[in-house]
Amino acid sequence: MSIIEAAHLHKSFGALEVLKGVSLQVEPAEIVAVTGASGAGKTTLLEILGTLSTPDAGTLRIGGKEVLKLSEKEKAAFRCRRIGFVFQAHHLLPEFTAEENIMIPALIAGESTPKARARARELLATVGLEARGAHKPAELSGGESQRVAIARAIVNRPEVVFADEPTGNLDSVTKEEIHRLFFDLRERTGQTFVIITHDPALAARCDRSITLVDGTIYSAEAAAAMFAAVKP
């Protein structure tokens, strides 16, 4: 069974139709890149897939659950336990240490403090920051902060992690380190990632790349067929 099954998603903001019937499936442990020009609908699609926004029409199942039928309270609980998010800005809470930032989603999900702390320390080691757990965000580099954000995203062992330009603010060396981390996590944990990116190198490394063009999924095969149909 696919982790994500989305069909005929439509979304408009006023007179502007942003998504025009997008359908896609993502398989377990797959790393999928979503590419496209600014304004193509990438972030809107991610917000809908992550249950942060509701489409005007269409269906969405995550892990077999029809999430669009959930109440807002139920969606929040579903996100907490079964979805992780990584954004371009790491959004770490400045008053808490790296370890405490990672613990927060686990505590919200009802985990005990000792178990949440043990899980956070396990993940700090996984992302190569076991010596930095007591440091606050201001004491971490950009790459270290993003590693903490990734650890935080997977602390509750979600079925899928959505990442929106996760290396957009990083230098080329640090970008490569974060890219490798995604694939290392997939190998270690079987984690599924859907990553919005403008980085062609990252998109090329993913198992599959989906390109949005004007609110629809661009298919090279469909484009070739259209060209052949109009070719004299």
C-alpha positions as CSV (number, residue, x, y, z in Angstrom):
1,M,0.0,0.0,0.0
2,S,1.2,3.5,-0.8
3,I,2.1,5.8,2.0
4,I,0.5,8.7,0.2
5,E,-2.5,8.4,-2.2
6,A,-3.7,11.8,-3.5
7,A,-6.2,12.1,-6.3
8,H,-7.6,15.1,-8.2
9,L,-6.5,17.8,-5.7
10,H,-7.8,21.2,-6.5
11,K,-7.0,24.4,-4.7
12,S,-7.8,28.0,-5.5
13,F,-7.2,31.3,-3.7
14,G,-9.9,33.7,-4.9
15,A,-9.9,33.6,-8.7
16,L,-6.4,32.0,-8.8
17,E,-6.4,28.3,-9.3
18,V,-3.2,27.0,-7.8
19,L,-3.7,23.2,-8.1
20,K,-5.6,21.9,-11.0
21,G,-6.4,18.2,-10.3
22,V,-3.0,16.9,-9.0
23,S,-2.8,13.2,-8.4
24,L,0.2,11.3,-7.0
25,Q,1.3,8.3,-5.0
26,V,4.3,7.9,-2.8
27,E,5.6,4.5,-1.7
28,P,7.1,3.5,1.6
29,A,10.7,4.4,2.1
30,E,10.7,6.4,-1.2
31,I,12.4,9.8,-1.5
32,V,10.5,12.0,-3.9
33,A,11.5,15.5,-5.1
34,V,8.9,18.0,-6.0
35,T,10.3,20.6,-8.4
36,G,9.0,23.5,-10.4
37,A,9.2,27.3,-10.9
38,S,8.1,29.7,-8.2
39,G,4.3,29.9,-8.2
40,A,3.8,26.5,-9.7
41,G,2.0,25.2,-6.6
42,K,4.7,23.2,-4.8
43,T,4.2,24.7,-1.3
44,T,0.4,24.6,-1.6
45,L,0.7,20.9,-2.5
46,L,3.0,20.2,0.4
47,E,0.7,22.0,2.8
48,I,-2.3,19.9,1.6
49,L,-0.4,16.6,1.7
50,G,0.8,17.5,5.2
51,T,-2.8,18.3,6.3
52,L,-1.9,21.9,7.0
53,S,-4.4,23.1,4.4
54,T,-7.6,21.6,2.9
55,P,-8.1,21.3,-0.8
56,D,-11.3,22.5,-2.5
57,A,-11.7,19.1,-4.0
58,G,-10.0,15.7,-4.2
59,T,-9.1,12.9,-1.9
60,L,-6.0,12.2,0.3
61,R,-5.0,9.1,2.2
62,I,-1.9,8.8,4.3
63,G,-1.0,5.4,5.7
64,G,-4.4,4.3,4.6
65,K,-6.2,7.0,6.6
66,E,-8.6,9.3,4.8
67,V,-7.2,12.5,6.4
68,L,-9.6,15.0,4.8
69,K,-12.5,13.5,6.8
70,L,-10.8,14.2,10.1
71,S,-11.7,17.2,12.3
72,E,-9.1,19.9,12.9
73,K,-8.4,18.4,16.3
74,E,-8.0,15.0,14.8
75,K,-5.7,16.3,12.1
76,A,-3.5,18.0,14.6
77,A,-3.1,14.7,16.5
78,F,-2.5,12.9,13.3
79,R,0.2,15.3,12.3
80,C,1.9,15.1,15.6
81,R,2.3,11.3,15.5
82,R,2.4,10.4,11.8
83,I,3.9,13.4,9.9
84,G,7.2,15.3,10.2
85,F,8.1,18.7,8.8
86,V,11.4,20.3,7.9
87,F,11.5,23.8,6.6
88,Q,14.1,26.1,5.0
89,A,14.3,28.0,8.3
90,H,14.8,25.4,11.0
91,H,12.3,27.1,13.4
92,L,14.1,25.8,16.6
93,L,12.9,27.4,19.8
94,P,15.8,29.6,20.9
95,E,15.3,29.2,24.7
96,F,15.6,25.4,24.5
97,T,18.7,23.3,23.9
98,A,19.0,21.0,20.9
99,E,18.0,18.0,23.0
100,E,15.0,19.8,24.3
101,N,13.9,21.0,20.9
102,I,13.9,17.4,19.6
103,M,12.0,16.2,22.7
104,I,9.1,18.7,22.3
105,P,7.0,16.8,19.7
106,A,7.4,13.6,21.7
107,L,6.2,15.3,24.8
108,I,3.2,16.8,22.9
109,A,2.4,13.3,21.7
110,G,2.2,12.1,25.4
111,E,5.6,10.5,25.8
112,S,7.1,10.5,29.2
113,T,10.1,12.9,29.8
114,P,12.6,10.1,30.3
115,K,11.6,8.3,27.2
116,A,11.5,11.5,25.1
117,R,14.9,12.5,26.4
118,A,16.3,9.0,25.6
119,R,14.8,9.2,22.1
120,A,16.3,12.7,21.5
121,R,19.7,11.6,22.6
122,E,19.5,8.6,20.2
123,L,18.6,10.9,17.3
124,L,21.3,13.4,18.2
125,A,23.8,10.5,17.7
126,T,22.0,9.5,14.5
127,V,22.5,13.0,13.0
128,G,26.1,13.3,14.3
129,L,25.4,15.8,17.0
130,E,25.7,13.8,20.2
131,A,28.2,16.3,21.6
132,R,25.9,19.3,20.9
133,G,22.7,18.4,22.7
134,A,23.2,20.9,25.5
135,H,23.7,23.8,23.1
136,K,21.0,26.3,22.2
137,P,20.3,27.2,18.6
138,A,22.3,30.4,18.8
139,E,25.4,28.3,19.5
140,L,24.8,26.0,16.5
141,S,25.8,26.5,12.9
142,G,23.1,26.5,10.2
143,G,23.9,22.9,9.2
144,E,23.8,21.8,12.8
145,S,20.5,23.6,13.4
146,Q,19.0,21.9,10.3
147,R,20.2,18.5,11.6
148,V,18.4,19.2,14.9
149,A,15.3,20.1,12.9
150,I,15.4,16.8,11.0
151,A,15.9,14.9,14.2
152,R,12.9,16.7,15.7
153,A,10.8,15.9,12.6
154,I,11.4,12.1,13.0
155,V,11.3,11.9,16.8
156,N,7.8,10.4,16.8
157,R,8.7,7.9,14.0
158,P,6.3,9.5,11.4
159,E,5.3,7.7,8.3
160,V,6.4,10.5,6.1
161,V,8.5,13.7,6.4
162,F,7.7,16.7,4.2
163,A,10.6,19.0,3.6
164,D,10.3,22.5,2.0
165,E,13.6,23.7,0.6
166,P,15.5,22.2,3.5
167,T,18.9,23.2,2.3
168,G,18.0,26.5,0.6
169,N,19.9,28.6,3.2
170,L,23.0,26.5,3.4
171,D,26.4,26.6,1.7
172,S,27.3,23.9,-0.9
173,V,29.3,21.7,1.5
174,T,26.6,21.8,4.2
175,K,23.9,21.1,1.6
176,E,25.7,17.9,0.6
177,E,25.9,16.8,4.2
178,I,22.2,17.3,4.7
179,H,21.4,15.5,1.4
180,R,23.4,12.5,2.6
181,L,21.6,12.6,5.9
182,F,18.2,12.1,4.2
183,F,19.4,9.0,2.4
184,D,21.2,7.7,5.5
185,L,18.0,8.0,7.4
186,R,16.1,6.2,4.7
187,E,18.6,3.3,4.9
188,R,18.5,3.2,8.7
189,T,14.9,3.7,9.4
190,G,13.0,3.2,6.2
191,Q,11.9,6.8,6.4
192,T,9.8,8.3,3.5
193,F,10.6,11.9,2.4
194,V,8.8,14.3,0.1
195,I,11.2,17.2,-0.6
196,I,10.4,20.5,-2.3
197,T,13.6,21.7,-3.9
198,H,15.1,23.9,-6.5
199,D,18.4,22.0,-6.2
200,P,18.8,19.9,-9.4
201,A,21.6,17.8,-7.7
202,L,19.2,16.8,-4.9
203,A,16.3,16.1,-7.3
204,A,18.6,13.9,-9.4
205,R,19.6,11.8,-6.4
206,C,16.0,11.2,-5.3
207,D,14.2,8.0,-6.3
208,R,11.7,10.1,-8.3
209,S,11.2,13.7,-9.3
210,I,7.8,15.3,-9.8
211,T,7.6,18.6,-11.6
212,L,4.7,21.0,-11.1
213,V,3.9,23.3,-14.0
214,D,1.0,25.8,-13.5
215,G,-0.7,23.7,-10.9
216,T,-0.4,20.3,-12.7
217,I,2.2,17.6,-12.7
218,Y,4.4,17.8,-15.7
219,S,5.1,14.5,-17.5
220,A,7.8,14.3,-20.1
221,E,5.9,11.4,-21.7
222,A,2.7,13.5,-21.9
223,A,4.6,16.5,-23.3
224,A,6.1,14.3,-26.0
225,A,2.7,12.9,-26.9
226,M,1.2,16.4,-27.1
227,F,4.1,17.5,-29.3
228,A,3.7,14.5,-31.6
229,A,-0.1,15.2,-31.9
230,V,0.5,18.8,-33.1
231,K,3.6,18.1,-35.2
232,P,2.8,18.5,-38.9
